[in-house]
């Protein structure tokens, strides 16, 4: 049973090898021993190499009423044999089988990327029981809320939040980044990644089907089964093209005989030649190997496409809009300025007592600045929605956040705002006692990535909910050409639609829930993978790391794929027309027709395989 399965999996390889073996034996018998029945060996070559192709072609014809080029090639090989050229028919089948083998290699190479991912998923997990002991269970049996222990060097079985320990995590399988990332308590880690350091205990926070890893596999599988617009067009016209060839060849033979007064032998010979050279084998192979190779390349680098159309259209965008926080910037604020109306040594313990209870990025920036130098007070805090945080201590109310008192603020704070900084007010009983200026830092490779798109003639735009001063500062720092601030999610949708109407195909890059409507509106929605699940679900392209250099890589990969497909189509059509012209001039023999036609198919496939290589 296992042997039969292996044979089925390698049927194309077996057919190709047997075909060339019979062809070589036939050549030896014909030219070495002048055996007059060598044509029988060539016939065996045609049968061994062409049976599997014929069966597949007939099945498609019966099931889908669709003629494909496989049937044309078989017909051409048999026709060559019937006019006494079984050697040429054998050569045709061998080269055609070889091109099929290369196409299968491309498909399997792409499928191996999925298998590589699946293999990284552990089958077993170390469940932590209530008494602290461990039990090995199937990963599929894990439930949300389960505690799991992961020792050094082990693959993490599923998504979860670290409850105990800290360690460096190899996340290359998720985001393509080779540098491990240090993660500690309350940070999320992903299934399939590797624990490189100390033992960890995590709490499962996602169902198995909703893990990042599961989504990656689903996205890659979906993309592999999709088509580009070019590929869809080629497949739509293939059936009509084959029908035209089947009708044209007999008419051409009659035209050669009665119109050009060629002999019947010459007319039939040229008809078989026409059947060979006019078949669109190379044209049909122009897109699929290139698409699958590009998808494999992208998956290897943590870039996922929901369909071949999006990969193709990315090369055609004329404008690209960026969200600010988490996309162009890190969302990690640093304190740049401070202003104190009273002794800061007295005020800062209150500030830390308030901000230490908050998970807001601004609060984290403040704690990072002074958390080591000053002792935080233990305060009972109260969140003020969309404003700030306060606490009552003794007879006083301390507050940190947006301005809410009626006092006249210092000029320095107004200047910070004009510089695009976020200003946090420190108040006691609604009176100003301090101000803090913070600035979000640009994301890794943001300037270089924006410059790349600017140089490519693609309009760069930033859409943000932040105030216009902050928007201006970040846009100028990053090199963005247009920027719009103080936008609600529906405003972002409006601007994305306007950009599409003004420039044509466009892209939107974001990471948050508020970006999801704009991502869905753009021609191509691109989600940064460390963003929200909502953004990832609605996006057409997902980059599994907040690294804009990978956005540039994705665009270059898309351009290269489109360029290679165009090269393949032009080359294929040029070869077909050239061979037809040579045939009409009676200068083309069947062996040269076979080599020229099938050789062009192999070259087209090999050209598509170039997309497996690293982009520079």
C-alpha positions as CSV (number, residue, x, y, z in Angstrom):
1,X,0.0,0.0,0.0
2,X,2.8,2.4,0.9
3,X,4.7,1.4,-2.3
4,X,1.6,2.2,-4.4
5,X,1.3,5.6,-2.7
6,X,4.9,6.4,-3.4
7,X,4.4,5.4,-7.1
8,X,1.4,7.7,-7.4
9,X,3.2,10.6,-5.8
10,X,6.2,10.1,-8.3
11,X,4.2,9.1,-11.4
12,X,5.4,12.1,-13.4
13,X,9.0,11.4,-12.5
14,X,8.7,7.7,-13.4
15,X,6.9,8.6,-16.7
16,X,9.6,11.1,-17.6
17,X,12.5,8.7,-16.8
18,X,11.0,5.8,-18.6
19,X,10.3,8.0,-21.6
20,X,13.9,9.1,-21.9
21,X,15.2,5.6,-21.3
22,X,13.1,4.2,-24.2
23,X,14.1,7.2,-26.3
24,X,17.8,6.6,-25.8
25,X,17.5,2.8,-26.4
26,X,15.6,3.6,-29.6
27,X,18.3,6.0,-30.8
28,X,21.0,3.3,-30.1
29,X,19.1,0.6,-32.0
30,X,18.3,2.9,-34.9
31,X,21.7,4.6,-35.4
32,X,24.0,2.0,-33.8
33,X,22.4,-1.2,-35.2
34,X,20.2,0.1,-38.0
35,X,17.3,-1.9,-36.6
36,X,14.3,-1.3,-38.8
37,X,11.8,-1.8,-35.9
38,X,13.3,0.8,-33.7
39,X,10.0,2.7,-34.1
40,X,8.5,0.2,-31.7
41,X,10.8,1.4,-28.9
42,X,9.9,5.0,-29.8
43,X,6.3,4.0,-29.5
44,X,7.0,2.5,-26.1
45,X,8.6,5.9,-25.2
46,X,5.5,7.8,-26.3
47,X,3.2,5.4,-24.3
48,X,5.2,5.4,-21.1
49,X,5.7,9.2,-21.1
50,X,2.3,10.2,-22.4
51,X,-0.2,7.8,-20.7
52,X,-0.5,9.8,-17.5
53,X,-0.7,13.1,-19.4
54,X,-3.4,11.7,-21.7
55,X,-5.5,10.3,-18.8
56,X,-5.3,13.7,-17.0
57,X,-6.3,15.5,-20.2
58,X,-9.2,13.2,-20.9
59,X,-10.5,13.5,-17.3
60,X,-10.5,17.2,-17.5
61,X,-12.2,17.1,-20.9
62,X,-15.0,14.8,-19.6
63,X,-15.4,16.5,-16.2
64,X,-15.1,20.1,-17.2
65,X,-15.7,20.0,-21.0
66,X,-12.3,21.8,-21.2
67,X,-9.7,21.1,-23.9
68,X,-6.2,21.7,-22.6
69,X,-2.7,21.8,-24.2
70,X,-1.9,18.3,-22.9
71,X,-4.3,16.7,-25.4
72,X,-2.8,18.8,-28.2
73,X,0.7,17.5,-27.4
74,X,-0.4,13.9,-27.3
75,X,-2.2,14.4,-30.6
76,X,0.9,16.0,-32.1
77,X,3.1,13.1,-30.9
78,X,0.7,10.5,-32.3
79,X,0.4,12.5,-35.6
80,X,4.2,12.6,-36.0
81,X,4.3,8.8,-35.5
82,X,1.5,8.2,-38.0
83,X,3.5,10.0,-40.7
84,X,6.5,7.9,-39.9
85,X,8.3,10.0,-37.3
86,X,7.9,8.2,-34.0
87,X,11.4,9.4,-33.0
88,X,10.2,13.0,-33.1
89,X,7.0,12.0,-31.3
90,X,9.0,10.4,-28.6
91,X,11.2,13.5,-28.3
92,X,8.1,15.7,-28.0
93,X,6.6,13.6,-25.2
94,X,9.9,13.5,-23.3
95,X,10.4,17.3,-23.3
96,X,6.7,17.8,-22.5
97,X,6.9,15.4,-19.6
98,X,10.0,17.2,-18.4
99,X,8.2,20.5,-18.4
100,X,5.4,18.9,-16.4
101,X,8.0,17.6,-13.9
102,X,9.3,21.1,-13.4
103,X,5.8,22.5,-12.8
104,X,5.3,19.8,-10.2
105,X,8.6,20.7,-8.6
106,X,7.4,24.3,-8.3
107,X,4.1,23.2,-6.7
108,X,5.8,20.9,-4.3
109,X,8.3,23.5,-3.4
110,X,5.5,25.8,-2.5
111,X,3.7,23.0,-0.6
112,X,6.8,22.3,1.4
113,X,6.5,25.8,2.9
114,X,3.2,24.7,4.4
115,X,4.7,21.3,5.5
116,X,7.6,23.2,7.1
117,X,5.2,25.2,9.1
118,X,3.0,22.3,10.1
119,X,6.1,20.4,11.2
120,X,6.9,23.2,13.6
121,X,3.7,22.6,15.5
122,X,4.3,20.2,18.5
123,X,1.9,17.2,18.7
124,X,2.2,17.1,22.5
125,X,2.0,19.7,25.2
126,X,3.1,19.6,28.9
127,X,-0.1,20.5,30.8
128,X,0.4,21.9,34.3
129,X,-2.0,20.2,36.7
130,X,-3.6,21.8,39.8
131,X,-1.0,20.2,42.1
132,X,1.9,21.5,40.0
133,X,2.8,18.2,38.3
134,X,2.8,17.8,34.5
135,X,0.9,15.6,32.1
136,X,1.7,15.2,28.5
137,X,-1.4,15.6,26.4
138,X,-2.2,16.1,22.7
139,X,-1.9,19.7,21.6
140,X,-5.3,19.5,20.0
141,X,-6.8,18.8,23.5
142,X,-5.6,22.1,25.0
143,X,-8.3,24.5,26.0
144,X,-8.4,28.3,26.7
145,X,-7.2,28.8,30.3
146,X,-5.0,25.7,30.5
147,X,-1.5,26.2,31.9
148,X,1.3,24.8,29.9
149,X,5.0,24.5,30.7
150,X,7.7,24.9,28.0
151,X,11.3,23.9,28.7
152,X,14.4,25.2,27.0
153,X,14.7,24.2,23.4
154,X,11.1,23.2,23.0
155,X,8.6,24.4,20.4
156,X,5.7,26.3,21.9
157,X,2.6,24.3,21.4
158,X,0.0,27.0,21.0
159,X,-0.6,30.7,21.5
160,X,-0.6,32.0,25.1
161,X,0.4,34.6,27.6
162,X,3.5,34.1,29.8
163,X,2.5,33.7,33.5
164,X,5.9,32.6,34.9
165,X,9.5,33.2,33.6
166,X,11.1,35.2,30.8
167,X,13.1,33.9,27.8
168,X,14.3,34.6,24.4
169,X,11.9,33.3,21.7
170,X,12.8,32.3,18.2
171,X,9.9,33.7,16.2
172,X,11.4,33.3,12.7
173,X,8.7,30.8,11.7
174,X,6.1,33.5,12.3
175,X,7.7,36.7,11.2
176,X,10.9,35.6,9.3
177,X,13.1,37.6,11.7
178,X,16.3,35.7,12.7
179,X,17.0,37.7,15.8
180,X,15.3,36.1,18.9
181,X,13.0,38.3,21.0
182,X,13.1,38.6,24.8
183,X,9.6,38.1,26.3
184,X,8.4,38.1,29.9
185,X,5.4,38.0,32.1
186,X,2.0,39.1,30.5
187,X,3.6,39.1,27.0
188,X,2.0,36.9,24.3
189,X,3.9,34.1,22.5
190,X,2.9,32.1,19.5
191,X,2.6,28.4,18.8
192,X,5.3,26.9,16.6
193,X,8.0,29.3,17.9
194,X,10.9,28.1,20.0
195,X,11.9,28.7,23.6
196,X,15.6,29.4,23.5
197,X,16.1,30.2,27.2
198,X,14.7,29.4,30.6
199,X,11.5,27.4,31.3
200,X,8.2,29.2,30.9
201,X,4.7,28.7,32.0
202,X,2.0,30.1,29.8
203,X,-1.8,30.3,29.9
204,X,-3.6,29.3,26.6
205,X,-5.5,32.3,25.3
206,X,-6.8,31.1,21.9
207,X,-8.6,28.2,20.4
208,X,-6.4,26.0,18.2
209,X,-8.1,27.2,15.0
210,X,-7.6,30.9,15.9
211,X,-3.9,30.8,16.7
212,X,-1.5,33.0,14.6
213,X,0.1,29.8,13.3
214,X,-3.2,28.4,12.1
215,X,-4.0,31.6,10.4
216,X,-0.6,31.6,8.6
217,X,-1.2,28.1,7.3
218,X,-4.7,29.0,6.1
219,X,-3.5,32.1,4.4
220,X,-0.7,30.3,2.5
221,X,-3.0,27.5,1.4
222,X,-5.6,30.0,0.2
223,X,-3.0,31.9,-1.8
224,X,-1.6,28.7,-3.4
225,X,-5.0,27.8,-4.6
226,X,-5.7,31.2,-6.0
227,X,-4.8,32.8,-9.3
228,X,-3.6,36.1,-10.6
229,X,-5.8,38.0,-13.1
230,X,-3.3,37.1,-15.8
231,X,-3.5,33.4,-15.0
232,X,-7.3,33.5,-14.9
233,X,-7.4,35.1,-18.3
234,X,-4.9,32.6,-19.8
235,X,-7.0,29.7,-18.4
236,X,-10.2,31.2,-19.8
237,X,-8.8,31.5,-23.3
238,X,-7.0,28.2,-23.3
239,X,-10.0,26.1,-24.2
240,X,-11.0,28.4,-27.1
241,X,-7.4,28.5,-28.3
242,X,-7.1,24.7,-28.3
243,X,-10.3,24.5,-30.2
244,X,-9.1,27.0,-32.8
245,X,-5.9,25.0,-33.3
246,X,-7.8,21.7,-33.7
247,X,-9.9,23.4,-36.4
248,X,-7.1,25.4,-38.0
249,X,-4.6,22.5,-38.5
250,X,-6.8,20.4,-40.8
251,X,-7.7,23.5,-42.8
252,X,-4.0,24.5,-43.0
253,X,-3.1,21.0,-44.4
254,X,-5.8,21.4,-47.1
255,X,-4.5,25.0,-47.8
256,X,-0.9,23.7,-48.1
257,X,-2.0,20.9,-50.5
258,X,-4.4,22.8,-52.7
259,X,-3.4,26.4,-52.2
260,X,0.3,26.1,-52.2
261,X,0.4,22.9,-54.3
262,X,2.7,21.1,-51.8
263,X,2.7,17.3,-51.8
264,X,0.4,15.4,-49.3
265,X,3.5,14.2,-47.4
266,X,4.8,17.8,-47.1
267,X,1.4,19.2,-46.2
268,X,0.8,16.6,-43.5
269,X,4.4,17.2,-42.2
270,X,3.8,20.9,-42.0
271,X,0.4,20.3,-40.4
272,X,2.0,18.2,-37.6
273,X,4.6,20.9,-37.2
274,X,1.9,23.6,-36.9
275,X,0.1,21.4,-34.3
276,X,3.3,21.3,-32.2
277,X,4.5,24.9,-32.5
278,X,1.0,26.6,-32.2
279,X,0.2,24.9,-28.9
280,X,0.3,27.4,-26.0
281,X,2.3,25.3,-23.6
282,X,4.7,28.0,-22.6
283,X,2.0,30.6,-22.5
284,X,-0.1,28.5,-20.1
285,X,3.0,28.0,-17.9
286,X,3.8,31.7,-17.9
287,X,2.1,32.5,-14.6
288,X,1.6,29.6,-12.2
289,X,5.2,28.7,-11.5
290,X,6.0,32.4,-10.9
291,X,3.0,32.9,-8.6
292,X,3.8,29.8,-6.5
293,X,7.4,30.7,-6.2
294,X,6.6,34.2,-5.1
295,X,4.1,32.9,-2.5
296,X,6.8,30.5,-1.2
297,X,9.3,33.3,-1.0
298,X,6.9,35.6,0.8
299,X,5.9,32.9,3.3
300,X,9.6,32.2,4.1
301,X,10.0,35.8,5.0
302,X,6.8,36.2,7.1
303,X,4.7,37.8,4.3
304,X,1.4,36.3,3.6
305,X,-1.0,36.9,0.7
306,X,-4.7,36.0,0.7
307,X,-4.7,35.5,-3.1
308,X,-2.6,35.8,-6.2
309,X,-4.6,38.8,-7.4
310,X,-3.4,40.9,-4.4
311,X,0.3,39.9,-5.0
312,X,-0.1,40.9,-8.7
313,X,-2.0,44.2,-8.0
314,X,0.5,45.4,-5.3
315,X,2.9,46.1,-8.1
316,X,0.3,48.4,-9.7
317,X,-0.5,50.7,-6.8
318,X,-0.1,54.5,-7.3
319,X,-0.7,55.6,-3.7
320,X,-0.1,54.1,-0.3
321,X,-1.6,55.3,3.0
322,X,0.0,54.6,6.4
323,X,-1.6,54.6,9.8
324,X,0.7,56.3,12.3
325,X,0.8,54.6,15.6
326,X,2.1,51.0,15.4
327,X,2.8,51.3,11.7
328,X,5.0,54.3,11.0
329,X,5.8,54.7,14.7
330,X,6.4,52.2,17.4
331,X,3.6,53.3,19.7
332,X,6.3,53.6,22.3
333,X,6.5,57.1,23.7
334,X,9.6,58.7,25.1
335,X,9.7,61.7,27.4
336,X,11.3,64.6,25.6
337,X,10.4,67.6,27.9
338,X,9.3,68.4,31.4
339,X,8.0,71.5,33.2
340,X,7.4,71.6,37.0
341,X,5.7,74.4,38.9
342,X,6.7,72.8,42.2
343,X,9.5,70.5,43.3
344,X,9.6,67.5,41.0
345,X,10.9,65.2,43.7
346,X,7.6,65.8,45.5
347,X,5.3,65.5,42.5
348,X,6.8,62.5,40.6
349,X,6.0,59.9,43.2
350,X,2.3,60.9,42.7
351,X,2.7,60.8,38.9
352,X,4.3,57.3,39.1
353,X,1.6,56.1,41.5
354,X,-1.1,57.2,39.0
355,X,0.6,56.1,35.7
356,X,2.0,52.9,37.2
357,X,-1.6,51.5,37.2
358,X,-2.2,52.3,33.5
359,X,-1.3,50.2,30.5
360,X,-1.5,53.2,28.1
361,X,1.6,53.7,26.0
362,X,2.0,57.3,27.3
363,X,1.9,56.1,30.9
364,X,4.5,53.4,30.1
365,X,6.8,56.0,28.6
366,X,6.5,58.1,31.8
367,X,7.2,55.1,34.1
368,X,10.1,54.1,31.9
369,X,11.6,57.7,32.3
370,X,11.3,58.0,36.1
371,X,10.4,54.5,37.5
372,X,13.9,53.7,38.6
373,X,14.8,57.1,40.1
374,X,11.7,57.7,42.2
375,X,9.6,55.6,44.5
376,X,6.0,55.2,43.4
377,X,3.2,55.9,45.9
378,X,0.5,53.3,46.4
379,X,-2.6,55.1,45.3
380,X,-6.2,54.1,44.7
381,X,-6.8,55.3,41.2
382,X,-9.8,56.1,39.1
383,X,-9.8,56.1,35.3
384,X,-11.4,59.2,33.7
385,X,-12.7,57.9,30.3
386,X,-10.9,59.6,27.3
387,X,-9.2,62.0,29.7
388,X,-6.8,60.6,32.2
389,X,-6.4,59.1,35.7
390,X,-6.8,60.5,39.2
391,X,-6.5,59.6,42.8
392,X,-7.5,61.2,46.1
393,X,-4.7,61.4,48.7
394,X,-5.5,63.1,51.9
395,X,-7.3,66.4,51.2
396,X,-6.0,66.6,47.6
397,X,-7.0,65.1,44.2
398,X,-4.1,64.3,42.0
399,X,-4.6,64.0,38.2
400,X,-2.5,63.1,35.1
401,X,-3.9,63.4,31.6
402,X,-5.5,65.9,29.3
403,X,-6.0,69.4,30.5
404,X,-9.2,69.8,32.6
405,X,-8.5,72.9,34.8
406,X,-9.2,76.5,33.7
407,X,-5.7,77.8,34.5
408,X,-3.5,79.5,32.0
409,X,-0.8,77.0,30.9
410,X,2.9,77.9,30.5
411,X,4.0,78.9,27.0
412,X,6.5,76.0,26.9
413,X,3.6,73.6,26.7
414,X,2.1,75.3,23.7
415,X,5.5,75.2,22.0
416,X,5.7,71.4,22.6
417,X,2.3,71.0,20.9
418,X,3.5,73.0,17.9
419,X,6.4,70.6,17.7
420,X,4.0,67.7,17.4
421,X,4.6,66.4,20.9
422,X,1.9,64.9,23.1
423,X,1.4,67.0,26.3
424,X,0.4,65.4,29.6
425,X,-0.8,67.7,32.3
426,X,-0.2,67.1,36.0
427,X,-2.8,68.7,38.2
428,X,-3.6,69.0,41.9
429,X,-7.2,70.0,42.7
430,X,-7.6,71.1,39.1
431,X,-4.5,73.4,39.3
432,X,-1.4,73.0,37.1
433,X,1.6,71.7,38.9
434,X,3.5,70.1,36.0
435,X,3.6,69.2,32.3
436,X,5.3,66.3,30.4
437,X,6.0,66.3,26.7
438,X,6.3,62.9,24.9
439,X,7.1,61.9,21.4
440,X,6.4,58.7,19.6
441,X,9.5,57.2,17.9
442,X,9.5,56.2,14.3
443,X,9.3,52.5,13.5
444,X,12.3,50.5,12.2
445,X,13.1,51.4,8.6
446,X,10.2,53.9,8.4
447,X,12.2,56.6,6.7
448,X,13.9,54.3,4.2
449,X,10.6,52.6,3.3
450,X,8.7,55.8,2.7
451,X,11.7,57.1,0.6
452,X,11.5,53.9,-1.5
453,X,7.8,54.5,-2.3
454,X,8.4,58.2,-3.0
455,X,11.3,57.4,-5.4
456,X,9.0,54.8,-7.1
457,X,6.5,57.6,-7.9
458,X,3.9,56.3,-5.5
459,X,2.1,59.0,-3.5
460,X,2.7,58.5,0.3
461,X,0.0,59.6,2.7
462,X,-0.4,59.3,6.5
463,X,-3.9,59.0,8.1
464,X,-4.0,59.3,11.9
465,X,-6.4,60.0,14.7
466,X,-3.7,62.2,16.4
467,X,-3.7,66.0,16.4
468,X,-2.5,67.8,13.3
469,X,0.7,69.0,15.0
470,X,1.7,65.5,15.8
471,X,0.7,64.4,12.4
472,X,2.8,67.1,10.8
473,X,5.9,66.3,12.9
474,X,5.8,62.5,12.2
475,X,5.0,63.0,8.5
476,X,7.9,65.4,8.0
477,X,10.2,63.1,10.0
478,X,9.3,60.1,7.9
479,X,9.2,61.9,4.6
480,X,5.5,61.5,4.0
481,X,4.1,63.7,1.2
482,X,0.5,64.1,2.5
483,X,-0.9,63.8,6.0
484,X,-4.3,64.1,7.7
485,X,-4.8,64.2,11.4
486,X,-7.7,64.0,14.0
487,X,-9.4,61.3,11.9
488,X,-12.1,58.9,13.0
489,X,-12.3,55.4,11.4
490,X,-15.0,56.6,9.0
491,X,-12.8,59.6,8.0
492,X,-9.9,57.2,7.1
493,X,-12.3,55.3,4.8
494,X,-13.3,58.6,3.1
495,X,-9.7,59.6,2.5
496,X,-8.7,56.1,1.2
497,X,-11.6,56.2,-1.2
498,X,-10.5,59.7,-2.4
499,X,-7.0,58.5,-2.9
500,X,-8.3,55.6,-5.0
501,X,-10.4,57.9,-7.2
502,X,-7.5,60.4,-7.6
503,X,-4.5,58.1,-8.2
504,X,-6.0,54.7,-9.1
505,X,-5.1,51.4,-7.3
506,X,-4.0,52.1,-3.8
507,X,-2.8,50.4,-0.6
508,X,-3.6,51.0,3.1
509,X,-1.1,49.9,5.8
510,X,-2.4,49.6,9.4
511,X,-2.5,47.5,12.5
512,X,-5.4,48.5,14.7
513,X,-9.2,47.9,14.9
514,X,-9.8,51.4,13.8
515,X,-7.8,50.7,10.6
516,X,-9.9,47.7,9.6
517,X,-12.6,49.7,7.6
518,X,-9.9,51.6,5.7
519,X,-8.0,48.3,5.0
520,X,-11.1,46.8,3.6
521,X,-11.8,49.9,1.4
522,X,-8.3,50.1,-0.2
523,X,-7.4,48.1,-3.3
524,X,-4.8,46.3,-1.2
525,X,-5.2,46.2,2.6
526,X,-1.9,45.5,4.3
527,X,-1.9,44.5,8.0
528,X,1.2,44.6,10.2
529,X,1.2,41.2,11.9
530,X,1.8,42.4,15.4
531,X,-1.5,44.3,15.2
532,X,-5.0,43.2,16.0
533,X,-6.7,40.1,14.8
534,X,-9.4,42.3,13.2
535,X,-6.9,44.1,11.0
536,X,-5.3,40.7,10.0
537,X,-8.7,39.2,9.1
538,X,-9.8,42.0,6.7
539,X,-6.4,42.7,5.2
540,X,-5.3,41.2,1.8
541,X,-1.6,41.0,2.8
542,X,-0.3,40.3,6.2
543,X,3.3,41.2,7.3
544,X,4.1,39.1,10.4
545,X,6.4,41.7,11.9
546,X,6.3,45.5,12.4
547,X,9.1,46.0,10.0
548,X,8.4,48.3,7.1
549,X,11.5,47.0,5.3
550,X,9.4,43.9,4.7
551,X,6.7,46.0,3.1
552,X,9.3,47.2,0.6
553,X,10.5,43.6,0.1
554,X,6.8,42.6,-0.6
555,X,6.4,45.4,-3.2
556,X,9.7,44.4,-4.9
557,X,8.6,40.8,-5.0
558,X,5.3,41.7,-6.5
559,X,7.0,43.9,-9.2
560,X,9.5,41.1,-10.0
561,X,6.7,38.5,-10.3
562,X,4.7,40.8,-12.6
563,X,7.9,41.5,-14.7
564,X,8.7,37.8,-15.0
565,X,5.1,36.9,-16.0
566,X,5.2,39.7,-18.7
567,X,8.6,38.4,-19.9
568,X,7.2,34.9,-20.1
569,X,4.1,35.9,-22.1
570,X,6.1,38.0,-24.6
571,X,8.7,35.3,-25.0
572,X,6.1,32.5,-25.4
573,X,4.1,34.4,-28.0
574,X,7.3,35.4,-29.9
575,X,8.5,31.8,-30.0
576,X,5.1,30.6,-31.3
577,X,5.0,33.2,-34.0
578,X,8.6,32.6,-35.0
579,X,8.2,28.8,-35.3
580,X,5.0,29.2,-37.3
581,X,6.8,31.5,-39.7
582,X,9.7,29.1,-40.1
583,X,7.2,26.3,-40.7
584,X,5.4,28.2,-43.4
585,X,8.9,28.8,-45.0
586,X,9.4,25.0,-45.0
587,X,12.6,25.6,-42.9
588,X,11.4,23.8,-39.7
589,X,11.8,20.1,-39.0
590,X,9.7,18.3,-36.3
591,X,12.7,17.8,-34.0
592,X,13.5,21.5,-34.2
593,X,9.9,22.4,-33.7
594,X,9.8,20.2,-30.6
595,X,13.0,21.6,-29.1
596,X,11.9,25.2,-29.9
597,X,8.4,24.8,-28.5
598,X,9.0,22.6,-25.5
599,X,12.3,24.2,-24.8
600,X,10.5,27.6,-24.5
601,X,8.1,26.0,-22.0
602,X,11.0,24.8,-19.8
603,X,12.7,28.2,-20.0
604,X,9.5,29.9,-19.0
605,X,9.1,27.6,-15.9
606,X,12.8,28.1,-14.9
607,X,12.3,31.9,-15.3
608,X,9.4,31.7,-12.8
609,X,11.5,29.7,-10.4
610,X,13.9,32.7,-10.1
611,X,11.3,34.1,-7.7
612,X,12.3,31.5,-5.1
613,X,15.6,33.3,-4.7
614,X,16.2,36.1,-2.1
615,X,15.3,39.6,-3.2
616,X,18.2,42.0,-2.9
